[in-house]
Amino acid sequence: MSARTKKDLLDEAERLRTGGRPEEARERLLALTAEYPDDAEVACRTAWIHDALGLEAEAVPYYERALADPELAEEDRLGVLLGLGSTYRVLGRYGQAVETLRRGVEEFPDHGALRAFLAMALFNTDEHHEAMRLLLELTATTSQDPSVQEYRRAIEHYAKDLHETV
């Protein structure tokens, strides 16, 4: 019988996760991390399973390890920036959340969820104006609501300076 590849083991962990067995998936991923300590993909999956289980503090080092790898696949990089930024925020590490999510928005400017999570982190750092601006711009550009689209230009204009009066 041939040895199972890293991909086989990652696929198995994913099947366990989606099959409602996240603790077993975590165990497999931790074993993989021990075997492949410098592998960004393994670190990503390990971070995500910890987050899914509500183990945010334990997820952080895996996110950071994955993000440090310049060879990290673009889709995984997006997920890591979002996951790490969100995790920092939920842990009360607001400055790091803003920094990470800003980097995510710079790299992936059209990703709405990154902008929404950045707005939450900005709220937590009392940067309410910028948080509102981001959310209003996101609403104006992504909403399918006909009334929002009717007033899109006005919403985008006022989002730039909510204190503006005439």
Buried (B, 14 or more C-beta within 10 A) or exposed (E): EEEEEEEEBBEBBBEBBEEEBBEBBBBBBBEBBEEBEEBBBBBBBBBBBBBBBEBBEBBBBBBBBBBEBEEBEEEBBBBBBBBBBBBBBBBEBBEBBBBBBBBBBEEBEEBEEBBBBBBBBBBBBEBEBBBBBBBBBBBBBEEEEEEBEEBBEEBBEBBEEEEEEE
